[in-house]
Amino acid sequence: MLLNRLRDTLKQRERASVQELSLALGMTPDALRAMLDTLERKGRVHKLPAQTNCGDCCKCNPDTLDVYAWSAPR
């Protein structure tokens, strides 16, 4: 199930941008946002503040990134 793949990917990476998740899972950003909204309502993920980097490379413009972090117990 796609929601489980998303969950597992976020658990492994701890935080990721929608763009990064889209590439990793082969899904559109809009589809991912709908699933991330569901996980956020359930308290499993949380959206990080604007201008948060998704990782170490800093190649993306943080103003255009939606970065989510896993927040439920492992």
N, C-alpha and C positions, 0 to 999 in steps of 0.2 A: 504494500500500500504506500502511496506517495507520502502521506503524512508521516508514516514511520521512517521512511528514508530521510525526510527533512529533519525529523527529530534526531535520528542517529548522526546525521552530518553535523548538526549544531552541537550535539553533545561532544562529538569528537573535536571540533574546532573551537568550542566554547563561545566564539562570536564570529559573525560573518556578515558581509553585506548582502543585500538582495541580489546584486549583480554577481557576486561570487557564488552564491547558492544557485543562481540560475545556470551558470556555466557547469557547476559540479553535478547538478541533478538533471540537466537538459530540459528545464521547464521555463515557461515565460515568467518574467517578473510579476505580472499581474496575478497569475495563478499562485505564485509563491506568497505574495502579499495577503491574499485571501486565507491561505493556510496559516501564515504567521499571525494574522489577526485572531484566528481561532485559538492557536496555541497561547497567544498573549492573554486572551479572555480567560483561559483556563489556568493562567499563572505559570505556564511552563517556560515562556520566553519573555523577554522585555526588550523594548526598543531603546537603544542607547541615545543619549542626547545628540542633537545636531552637531556636526563637525567632529564626530568621533571616527577615528581611523579603524578600519576593519582588521588590520594586522600591522606588519612591520614595513611593508614596501612603500607606503605613502605615495603611490603613483596616481591614485584617483583623487578627484576633487571632493573633499569631505562635505562640501555644501550640497552635493548631489547624491550622497550616499544615505541609504537607510540601513543602519547596522543593528543587528539583533544579537542578543546573547542568551544562552541557555541559562535558566534560573531555577529549574526544578532539581531536586536531588538526583545524583547520578545513580 
